């Protein structure tokens, strides 16, 4: 039981931190265009 009391808040804090970081990345547009960059690498200029 002592382990649950110690690990549960840590797990919740880490999960919340990852959600916040994901939302920041979405707002900055990191996931806007996932298909074009791999195709652009194969095109000749």
mmCIF file as Biopython writes it, N, C-alpha, C and O atoms, coordinates in Angstrom:
data_model
#
loop_
_atom_site.group_PDB
_atom_site.id
_atom_site.type_symbol
_atom_site.label_atom_id
_atom_site.label_alt_id
_atom_site.label_comp_id
_atom_site.label_asym_id
_atom_site.label_entity_id
_atom_site.label_seq_id
_atom_site.pdbx_PDB_ins_code
_atom_site.Cartn_x
_atom_site.Cartn_y
_atom_site.Cartn_z
_atom_site.occupancy
_atom_site.B_iso_or_equiv
_atom_site.auth_seq_id
_atom_site.auth_asym_id
_atom_site.pdbx_PDB_model_num
ATOM 1   N N  . UNK A ? 1  ? 0.819  -1.197 0.000   1.0 0.0 1  A 1 
ATOM 2   C CA . UNK A ? 1  ? 0.000  0.000  0.000   1.0 0.0 1  A 1 
ATOM 3   C C  . UNK A ? 1  ? 0.860  1.256  0.000   1.0 0.0 1  A 1 
ATOM 4   O O  . UNK A ? 1  ? 0.482  2.274  -0.581  1.0 0.0 1  A 1 
ATOM 5   N N  . UNK A ? 2  ? 2.015  1.182  0.653   1.0 0.0 2  A 1 
ATOM 6   C CA . UNK A ? 2  ? 2.893  2.345  0.689   1.0 0.0 2  A 1 
ATOM 7   C C  . UNK A ? 2  ? 3.413  2.688  -0.704  1.0 0.0 2  A 1 
ATOM 8   O O  . UNK A ? 2  ? 3.608  3.857  -1.037  1.0 0.0 2  A 1 
ATOM 9   N N  . UNK A ? 3  ? 3.632  1.658  -1.509  1.0 0.0 3  A 1 
ATOM 10  C CA . UNK A ? 3  ? 4.113  1.899  -2.873  1.0 0.0 3  A 1 
ATOM 11  C C  . UNK A ? 3  ? 3.096  2.620  -3.721  1.0 0.0 3  A 1 
ATOM 12  O O  . UNK A ? 3  ? 3.459  3.474  -4.530  1.0 0.0 3  A 1 
ATOM 13  N N  . UNK A ? 4  ? 1.832  2.297  -3.553  1.0 0.0 4  A 1 
ATOM 14  C CA . UNK A ? 4  ? 0.771  2.956  -4.315  1.0 0.0 4  A 1 
ATOM 15  C C  . UNK A ? 4  ? 0.677  4.421  -3.933  1.0 0.0 4  A 1 
ATOM 16  O O  . UNK A ? 4  ? 0.493  5.276  -4.799  1.0 0.0 4  A 1 
ATOM 17  N N  . UNK A ? 5  ? 0.800  4.717  -2.667  1.0 0.0 5  A 1 
ATOM 18  C CA . UNK A ? 5  ? 0.727  6.102  -2.194  1.0 0.0 5  A 1 
ATOM 19  C C  . UNK A ? 5  ? 1.893  6.910  -2.753  1.0 0.0 5  A 1 
ATOM 20  O O  . UNK A ? 5  ? 1.756  8.108  -2.998  1.0 0.0 5  A 1 
ATOM 21  N N  . UNK A ? 6  ? 3.021  6.272  -2.952  1.0 0.0 6  A 1 
ATOM 22  C CA . UNK A ? 6  ? 4.198  6.957  -3.472  1.0 0.0 6  A 1 
ATOM 23  C C  . UNK A ? 6  ? 4.188  7.045  -5.000  1.0 0.0 6  A 1 
ATOM 24  O O  . UNK A ? 6  ? 4.542  8.082  -5.562  1.0 0.0 6  A 1 
ATOM 25  N N  . UNK A ? 7  ? 3.786  5.961  -5.675  1.0 0.0 7  A 1 
ATOM 26  C CA . UNK A ? 7  ? 3.889  5.907  -7.132  1.0 0.0 7  A 1 
ATOM 27  C C  . UNK A ? 7  ? 2.708  6.548  -7.866  1.0 0.0 7  A 1 
ATOM 28  O O  . UNK A ? 7  ? 2.884  7.049  -8.977  1.0 0.0 7  A 1 
ATOM 29  N N  . UNK A ? 8  ? 1.541  6.544  -7.289  1.0 0.0 8  A 1 
ATOM 30  C CA . UNK A ? 8  ? 0.376  7.108  -7.968  1.0 0.0 8  A 1 
ATOM 31  C C  . UNK A ? 8  ? 0.522  8.607  -8.246  1.0 0.0 8  A 1 
ATOM 32  O O  . UNK A ? 8  ? 0.258  9.024  -9.373  1.0 0.0 8  A 1 
ATOM 33  N N  . UNK A ? 9  ? 0.925  9.430  -7.291  1.0 0.0 9  A 1 
ATOM 34  C CA . UNK A ? 9  ? 1.110  10.854 -7.621  1.0 0.0 9  A 1 
ATOM 35  C C  . UNK A ? 9  ? 2.211  11.087 -8.655  1.0 0.0 9  A 1 
ATOM 36  O O  . UNK A ? 9  ? 2.098  11.977 -9.498  1.0 0.0 9  A 1 
ATOM 37  N N  . UNK A ? 10 ? 3.263  10.295 -8.591  1.0 0.0 10 A 1 
ATOM 38  C CA . UNK A ? 10 ? 4.335  10.434 -9.588  1.0 0.0 10 A 1 
ATOM 39  C C  . UNK A ? 10 ? 3.813  10.098 -10.982 1.0 0.0 10 A 1 
ATOM 40  O O  . UNK A ? 10 ? 4.122  10.802 -11.943 1.0 0.0 10 A 1 
ATOM 41  N N  . UNK A ? 11 ? 3.025  9.032  -11.100 1.0 0.0 11 A 1 
ATOM 42  C CA . UNK A ? 11 ? 2.457  8.649  -12.386 1.0 0.0 11 A 1 
ATOM 43  C C  . UNK A ? 11 ? 1.507  9.717  -12.915 1.0 0.0 11 A 1 
ATOM 44  O O  . UNK A ? 11 ? 1.505  10.013 -14.110 1.0 0.0 11 A 1 
ATOM 45  N N  . UNK A ? 12 ? 0.709  10.287 -12.038 1.0 0.0 12 A 1 
ATOM 46  C CA . UNK A ? 12 ? -0.217 11.343 -12.464 1.0 0.0 12 A 1 
ATOM 47  C C  . UNK A ? 12 ? 0.530  12.600 -12.906 1.0 0.0 12 A 1 
ATOM 48  O O  . UNK A ? 12 ? 0.143  13.237 -13.885 1.0 0.0 12 A 1 
ATOM 49  N N  . UNK A ? 13 ? 1.584  12.956 -12.202 1.0 0.0 13 A 1 
ATOM 50  C CA . UNK A ? 13 ? 2.379  14.129 -12.592 1.0 0.0 13 A 1 
ATOM 51  C C  . UNK A ? 13 ? 3.071  13.909 -13.931 1.0 0.0 13 A 1 
ATOM 52  O O  . UNK A ? 13 ? 3.086  14.807 -14.773 1.0 0.0 13 A 1 
ATOM 53  N N  . UNK A ? 14 ? 3.638  12.736 -14.137 1.0 0.0 14 A 1 
ATOM 54  C CA . UNK A ? 14 ? 4.292  12.448 -15.414 1.0 0.0 14 A 1 
ATOM 55  C C  . UNK A ? 14 ? 3.286  12.431 -16.561 1.0 0.0 14 A 1 
ATOM 56  O O  . UNK A ? 14 ? 3.556  12.965 -17.636 1.0 0.0 14 A 1 
ATOM 57  N N  . UNK A ? 15 ? 2.129  11.821 -16.332 1.0 0.0 15 A 1 
ATOM 58  C CA . UNK A ? 15 ? 1.091  11.817 -17.365 1.0 0.0 15 A 1 
ATOM 59  C C  . UNK A ? 15 ? 0.629  13.214 -17.703 1.0 0.0 15 A 1 
ATOM 60  O O  . UNK A ? 15 ? 0.459  13.544 -18.877 1.0 0.0 15 A 1 
ATOM 61  N N  . UNK A ? 16 ? 0.422  14.047 -16.690 1.0 0.0 16 A 1 
ATOM 62  C CA . UNK A ? 16 ? 0.023  15.432 -16.929 1.0 0.0 16 A 1 
ATOM 63  C C  . UNK A ? 16 ? 1.096  16.222 -17.670 1.0 0.0 16 A 1 
ATOM 64  O O  . UNK A ? 16 ? 0.785  17.047 -18.530 1.0 0.0 16 A 1 
ATOM 65  N N  . UNK A ? 17 ? 2.360  15.967 -17.334 1.0 0.0 17 A 1 
ATOM 66  C CA . UNK A ? 17 ? 3.458  16.668 -18.015 1.0 0.0 17 A 1 
ATOM 67  C C  . UNK A ? 17 ? 3.499  16.288 -19.493 1.0 0.0 17 A 1 
ATOM 68  O O  . UNK A ? 17 ? 3.718  17.147 -20.347 1.0 0.0 17 A 1 
ATOM 69  N N  . UNK A ? 18 ? 3.289  15.003 -19.800 1.0 0.0 18 A 1 
ATOM 70  C CA . UNK A ? 18 ? 3.299  14.585 -21.206 1.0 0.0 18 A 1 
ATOM 71  C C  . UNK A ? 18 ? 2.115  15.152 -21.972 1.0 0.0 18 A 1 
ATOM 72  O O  . UNK A ? 18 ? 2.251  15.478 -23.151 1.0 0.0 18 A 1 
ATOM 73  N N  . UNK A ? 19 ? 0.967  15.276 -21.336 1.0 0.0 19 A 1 
ATOM 74  C CA . UNK A ? 19 ? -0.191 15.883 -22.000 1.0 0.0 19 A 1 
ATOM 75  C C  . UNK A ? 19 ? 0.085  17.344 -22.296 1.0 0.0 19 A 1 
ATOM 76  O O  . UNK A ? 19 ? -0.235 17.822 -23.384 1.0 0.0 19 A 1 
ATOM 77  N N  . UNK A ? 20 ? 0.670  18.062 -21.351 1.0 0.0 20 A 1 
ATOM 78  C CA . UNK A ? 20 ? 0.985  19.482 -21.564 1.0 0.0 20 A 1 
ATOM 79  C C  . UNK A ? 20 ? 2.013  19.637 -22.689 1.0 0.0 20 A 1 
ATOM 80  O O  . UNK A ? 20 ? 1.867  20.511 -23.543 1.0 0.0 20 A 1 
ATOM 81  N N  . UNK A ? 21 ? 3.033  18.808 -22.692 1.0 0.0 21 A 1 
ATOM 82  C CA . UNK A ? 21 ? 4.040  18.890 -23.755 1.0 0.0 21 A 1 
ATOM 83  C C  . UNK A ? 21 ? 3.442  18.557 -25.118 1.0 0.0 21 A 1 
ATOM 84  O O  . UNK A ? 21 ? 3.792  19.185 -26.117 1.0 0.0 21 A 1 
ATOM 85  N N  . UNK A ? 22 ? 2.553  17.587 -25.165 1.0 0.0 22 A 1 
ATOM 86  C CA . UNK A ? 22 ? 1.886  17.252 -26.427 1.0 0.0 22 A 1 
ATOM 87  C C  . UNK A ? 22 ? 1.038  18.415 -26.923 1.0 0.0 22 A 1 
ATOM 88  O O  . UNK A ? 22 ? 1.063  18.733 -28.112 1.0 0.0 22 A 1 
ATOM 89  N N  . UNK A ? 23 ? 0.289  19.055 -26.028 1.0 0.0 23 A 1 
ATOM 90  C CA . UNK A ? 23 ? -0.537 20.190 -26.435 1.0 0.0 23 A 1 
ATOM 91  C C  . UNK A ? 23 ? 0.310  21.364 -26.917 1.0 0.0 23 A 1 
ATOM 92  O O  . UNK A ? 23 ? -0.083 22.066 -27.848 1.0 0.0 23 A 1 
ATOM 93  N N  . UNK A ? 24 ? 1.457  21.583 -26.300 1.0 0.0 24 A 1 
ATOM 94  C CA . UNK A ? 24 ? 2.359  22.644 -26.752 1.0 0.0 24 A 1 
ATOM 95  C C  . UNK A ? 24 ? 2.867  22.336 -28.156 1.0 0.0 24 A 1 
ATOM 96  O O  . UNK A ? 24 ? 2.934  23.226 -29.004 1.0 0.0 24 A 1 
ATOM 97  N N  . UNK A ? 25 ? 3.224  21.077 -28.402 1.0 0.0 25 A 1 
ATOM 98  C CA . UNK A ? 25 ? 3.713  20.696 -29.730 1.0 0.0 25 A 1 
ATOM 99  C C  . UNK A ? 25 ? 2.623  20.846 -30.785 1.0 0.0 25 A 1 
ATOM 100 O O  . UNK A ? 25 ? 2.910  21.254 -31.910 1.0 0.0 25 A 1 
ATOM 101 N N  . UNK A ? 26 ? 1.384  20.524 -30.444 1.0 0.0 26 A 1 
ATOM 102 C CA . UNK A ? 26 ? 0.283  20.668 -31.399 1.0 0.0 26 A 1 
ATOM 103 C C  . UNK A ? 26 ? 0.043  22.136 -31.705 1.0 0.0 26 A 1 
ATOM 104 O O  . UNK A ? 26 ? -0.181 22.495 -32.861 1.0 0.0 26 A 1 
ATOM 105 N N  . UNK A ? 27 ? 0.087  22.993 -30.689 1.0 0.0 27 A 1 
ATOM 106 C CA . UNK A ? 27 ? -0.148 24.426 -30.909 1.0 0.0 27 A 1 
ATOM 107 C C  . UNK A ? 27 ? 0.952  25.065 -31.746 1.0 0.0 27 A 1 
ATOM 108 O O  . UNK A ? 27 ? 0.691  26.011 -32.490 1.0 0.0 27 A 1 
ATOM 109 N N  . UNK A ? 28 ? 2.164  24.568 -31.635 1.0 0.0 28 A 1 
ATOM 110 C CA . UNK A ? 28 ? 3.269  25.123 -32.423 1.0 0.0 28 A 1 
ATOM 111 C C  . UNK A ? 28 ? 3.307  24.576 -33.843 1.0 0.0 28 A 1 
ATOM 112 O O  . UNK A ? 28 ? 4.133  25.008 -34.647 1.0 0.0 28 A 1 
ATOM 113 N N  . UNK A ? 29 ? 2.422  23.630 -34.166 1.0 0.0 29 A 1 
ATOM 114 C CA . UNK A ? 29 ? 2.304  23.148 -35.537 1.0 0.0 29 A 1 
ATOM 115 C C  . UNK A ? 29 ? 3.273  22.037 -35.891 1.0 0.0 29 A 1 
ATOM 116 O O  . UNK A ? 29 ? 3.568  21.840 -37.070 1.0 0.0 29 A 1 
ATOM 117 N N  . UNK A ? 30 ? 3.766  21.322 -34.929 1.0 0.0 30 A 1 
ATOM 118 C CA . UNK A ? 30 ? 4.733  20.281 -35.216 1.0 0.0 30 A 1 
ATOM 119 C C  . UNK A ? 30 ? 4.116  19.111 -35.976 1.0 0.0 30 A 1 
ATOM 120 O O  . UNK A ? 30 ? 4.829  18.397 -36.680 1.0 0.0 30 A 1 
ATOM 121 N N  . UNK A ? 31 ? 2.810  18.900 -35.849 1.0 0.0 31 A 1 
ATOM 122 C CA . UNK A ? 31 ? 2.154  17.768 -36.484 1.0 0.0 31 A 1 
ATOM 123 C C  . UNK A ? 31 ? 1.292  18.195 -37.666 1.0 0.0 31 A 1 
ATOM 124 O O  . UNK A ? 31 ? 0.410  17.441 -38.078 1.0 0.0 31 A 1 
ATOM 125 N N  . UNK A ? 32 ? 1.517  19.367 -38.216 1.0 0.0 32 A 1 
ATOM 126 C CA . UNK A ? 32 ? 0.673  19.869 -39.291 1.0 0.0 32 A 1 
ATOM 127 C C  . UNK A ? 32 ? 0.836  19.091 -40.592 1.0 0.0 32 A 1 
ATOM 128 O O  . UNK A ? 32 ? -0.163 18.713 -41.205 1.0 0.0 32 A 1 
ATOM 129 N N  . UNK A ? 33 ? 2.056  18.845 -41.022 1.0 0.0 33 A 1 
ATOM 130 C CA . UNK A ? 33 ? 2.287  18.222 -42.318 1.0 0.0 33 A 1 
ATOM 131 C C  . UNK A ? 33 ? 3.208  17.023 -42.134 1.0 0.0 33 A 1 
ATOM 132 O O  . UNK A ? 33 ? 4.431  17.166 -42.132 1.0 0.0 33 A 1 
ATOM 133 N N  . UNK A ? 34 ? 2.621  15.849 -41.980 1.0 0.0 34 A 1 
ATOM 134 C CA . UNK A ? 34 ? 3.419  14.653 -41.749 1.0 0.0 34 A 1 
ATOM 135 C C  . UNK A ? 34 ? 3.692  13.871 -43.033 1.0 0.0 34 A 1 
ATOM 136 O O  . UNK A ? 34 ? 4.561  12.999 -43.036 1.0 0.0 34 A 1 
ATOM 137 N N  . UNK A ? 35 ? 2.974  14.158 -44.129 1.0 0.0 35 A 1 
ATOM 138 C CA . UNK A ? 35 ? 3.118  13.381 -45.351 1.0 0.0 35 A 1 
ATOM 139 C C  . UNK A ? 35 ? 4.090  13.989 -46.346 1.0 0.0 35 A 1 
ATOM 140 O O  . UNK A ? 35 ? 4.764  13.257 -47.070 1.0 0.0 35 A 1 
ATOM 141 N N  . UNK A ? 36 ? 4.177  15.299 -46.397 1.0 0.0 36 A 1 
ATOM 142 C CA . UNK A ? 36 ? 4.970  15.952 -47.440 1.0 0.0 36 A 1 
ATOM 143 C C  . UNK A ? 36 ? 6.485  15.831 -47.252 1.0 0.0 36 A 1 
ATOM 144 O O  . UNK A ? 36 ? 7.166  15.593 -48.250 1.0 0.0 36 A 1 
ATOM 145 N N  . UNK A ? 37 ? 7.063  15.974 -46.069 1.0 0.0 37 A 1 
ATOM 146 C CA . UNK A ? 37 ? 8.522  15.915 -45.953 1.0 0.0 37 A 1 
ATOM 147 C C  . UNK A ? 37 ? 9.163  14.617 -46.454 1.0 0.0 37 A 1 
ATOM 148 O O  . UNK A ? 37 ? 10.218 14.699 -47.083 1.0 0.0 37 A 1 
ATOM 149 N N  . UNK A ? 38 ? 8.604  13.429 -46.221 1.0 0.0 38 A 1 
ATOM 150 C CA . UNK A ? 38 ? 9.238  12.241 -46.800 1.0 0.0 38 A 1 
ATOM 151 C C  . UNK A ? 38 ? 9.189  12.223 -48.319 1.0 0.0 38 A 1 
ATOM 152 O O  . UNK A ? 38 ? 10.127 11.751 -48.961 1.0 0.0 38 A 1 
ATOM 153 N N  . UNK A ? 39 ? 8.103  12.733 -48.905 1.0 0.0 39 A 1 
ATOM 154 C CA . UNK A ? 39 ? 8.021  12.778 -50.362 1.0 0.0 39 A 1 
ATOM 155 C C  . UNK A ? 39 ? 8.954  13.837 -50.943 1.0 0.0 39 A 1 
ATOM 156 O O  . UNK A ? 39 ? 9.512  13.653 -52.024 1.0 0.0 39 A 1 
ATOM 157 N N  . UNK A ? 40 ? 9.119  14.938 -50.227 1.0 0.0 40 A 1 
ATOM 158 C CA . UNK A ? 40 ? 9.997  16.010 -50.699 1.0 0.0 40 A 1 
ATOM 159 C C  . UNK A ? 40 ? 11.440 15.537 -50.785 1.0 0.0 40 A 1 
ATOM 160 O O  . UNK A ? 40 ? 12.194 15.990 -51.646 1.0 0.0 40 A 1 
ATOM 161 N N  . UNK A ? 41 ? 11.823 14.638 -49.907 1.0 0.0 41 A 1 
ATOM 162 C CA . UNK A ? 41 ? 13.183 14.117 -49.918 1.0 0.0 41 A 1 
ATOM 163 C C  . UNK A ? 41 ? 13.467 13.326 -51.187 1.0 0.0 41 A 1 
ATOM 164 O O  . UNK A ? 41 ? 14.606 13.296 -51.653 1.0 0.0 41 A 1 
ATOM 165 N N  . UNK A ? 42 ? 12.437 12.677 -51.760 1.0 0.0 42 A 1 
ATOM 166 C CA . UNK A ? 42 ? 12.630 11.836 -52.930 1.0 0.0 42 A 1 
ATOM 167 C C  . UNK A ? 42 ? 12.552 12.606 -54.249 1.0 0.0 42 A 1 
ATOM 168 O O  . UNK A ? 42 ? 12.988 12.100 -55.283 1.0 0.0 42 A 1 
ATOM 169 N N  . UNK A ? 43 ? 12.007 13.815 -54.228 1.0 0.0 43 A 1 
ATOM 170 C CA . UNK A ? 43 ? 11.856 14.600 -55.453 1.0 0.0 43 A 1 
ATOM 171 C C  . UNK A ? 43 ? 13.189 15.225 -55.842 1.0 0.0 43 A 1 
ATOM 172 O O  . UNK A ? 43 ? 13.961 15.659 -54.988 1.0 0.0 43 A 1 
ATOM 173 N N  . UNK A ? 44 ? 13.447 15.263 -57.158 1.0 0.0 44 A 1 
ATOM 174 C CA . UNK A ? 44 ? 14.631 15.954 -57.662 1.0 0.0 44 A 1 
ATOM 175 C C  . UNK A ? 44 ? 14.307 17.425 -57.849 1.0 0.0 44 A 1 
ATOM 176 O O  . UNK A ? 44 ? 13.222 17.791 -58.301 1.0 0.0 44 A 1 
ATOM 177 N N  . UNK A ? 45 ? 15.260 18.248 -57.496 1.0 0.0 45 A 1 
ATOM 178 C CA . UNK A ? 45 ? 15.056 19.698 -57.665 1.0 0.0 45 A 1 
ATOM 179 C C  . UNK A ? 45 ? 15.679 20.176 -58.941 1.0 0.0 45 A 1 
ATOM 180 O O  . UNK A ? 45 ? 15.610 21.364 -59.254 1.0 0.0 45 A 1 
#
